[in-house]
Amino acid sequence: MKNQIIIHSTEDQARIALLEDGELAQLFIQSEENQRTVGNIHVAKVHKVMSGIKAAFIDMGTPKDAFLHFSDAGDHLDEYIAMLNGKNAIPNHAKPDLKNKEKLANHQKQALAGKILRNGQKLLVQIVKEPIGSKGPRISTDITIAGRFLVLIPMGDYIAVSKKISNYKERRRLKNVLGDMVPDGFGVIVRTVAQGQDEKAIEDDLRDVLRKWEKILDKLETAKPPSLLHRDLDM
């Protein structure tokens, strides 16, 4: 059976068609009114850092500021801030901890996030939880881009395979396939549906998520925060 996914996206609506042997099997329609936002990537601005609650409120242009808990700040917060604001945006008192950040315990990493974040900084963020009631969306600075078989992790440096793929030989095969494909400075998580897929299918998916990341970087050059850079259409 030959499967195809066709995506047509406009500013206010996205249509996703799943074809099986050329016949329409499923159709997904997302309009502006009912569109999910989890997975969307924005360039935003730090509105208020509140170290007392280990969080920051982020201006994303939504009715309510987004909520960034320091535990969601990720391992590459400093790299993204330097990329968007320049190296001088990293406070001097945070730099000693950054030299050994891989060795820090979780509570120390959260404290470091509080040192790095400053009001007015530009920030690349991804929505991880929809807004509820009077609360704004919850966000992370651990950016990921989902493909059909892979999840791309910019700034990452590892290849991980879904735990649901339990066969040792298949796990090793998938890691070996990706070992020579993944560019330096990127990490990849192999999704469960990649099991049994051939090298070309995996390579095509990797190229697709890398293209999406390049488009995000292109938009970043001219986008002013707050702006939507990438709308996630992962099903």
Buried (B, 14 or more C-beta within 10 A) or exposed (E): EEEEEEEEEEEEEBBBBBBEEEEEEEEEEBEEEEBEBEBBBBBBBBBEBEBEEBBBBBBBEBEEBBBBBBBBBBBBBBBBBBBBBEEEBBEEEBEEBBEEBEEBEEEEBBBBBBBBBBEEBBBBBBBBBEBEEEEBBBBBBBBBBBBBBBBBBBBBEEBBBBEEBEEEEBBEBBBEBBEEBBEEEBBBBBBEEBBEBEEEEBBEBBEBBBEBBEEBEEBBEEBEBBBBBBBBBBE
